């Protein structure tokens, strides 16, 4: 009897944010168990709502957005994105350099498919947002992970980046602010990365979707603003900052010197046309979202929900014996470290499964983000303070007797 297996192209692909541990959580939920989910950066379930003005504009525009748009997106949306690029000092971005997407996820896959041949390499941070590694692999390339240093606030290790550039390296991915660590890279670190890219003629892929979720009075610097002479692919969107993850409002902007990438751009245009267009109702509210006061500002200051929840989770995690953590400066993720000798941990996925089964709390293990040691896990601190306090107390109780 004929059977059908998954494509061999998926053999080295993983996305453990929605992997085996979440499958276990779903099975438990199906049996009636209530799970506290600290694994996915989805604001809506935790009562983070979109601004009323965006809801009204979505309703108002529905009748006019029933059909396809241009493959790159509505003019009004791309114009607003272009103006945002100008505010961020992202150089040499015109209307035709902007592609709207069904979230940034679709555009990451498109950017890799349009560029990579078998054996080509892309430098990716470790830890990373795993969709980057998966998309590179599916496109036939190889993700080469460079180290981010926990002792240096999770900044990229420049010497490690330099050591991993080869003749096959086509580009470098920079996730800033970072998922999963919440790190915000200072200008000097970004300049060091630019210098490596310039010396080795690399494309910079700038994943900056959390650039409007920065705390402590700090400012985000767009890496492409430092290198008008280099070609950069800039990715951003509204899912997190405006709490509309389900509306799939992402975009990709091509900036800098495009003289040597005409063939690549032709490939991107082909791929963009093949998927017809991104979600048109979602595109229709981009102009509204980008035209007013940034809607997350009040959440990020002292007294705001995201700021106060960060303070709670950071302080309570550091109070647990055997747990340490670097304070995140942006986004809504925190990446604690476990003392693996104290707890005799050999498998971080097993740790996450054991914690789920015992305490009904779902987290993501660190190797799901291509971290090379079984000593980290990621918490999404979107739940309200009371839930985070509960989660930390349960974690402390769980670890007090835990050994693998």
Beta strands, then each sheet from edge to edge (+ up, - down):
strand 1: 36-37
strand 2: 98-102
strand 3: 121-126
strand 4: 142-149
strand 5: 155-156
strand 6: 169-175
strand 7: 203-207
strand 8: 232-237
strand 9: 249-255
strand 10: 323-324
strand 11: 333-338
strand 12: 361-362
strand 13: 364-365
strand 14: 376-380
sheet 1: 1+ 12+
sheet 2: 2+ 9- 8+ 7+ 6+ 3+ 4+ 5-
sheet 3: 10+ 11- 14+ 13-
end
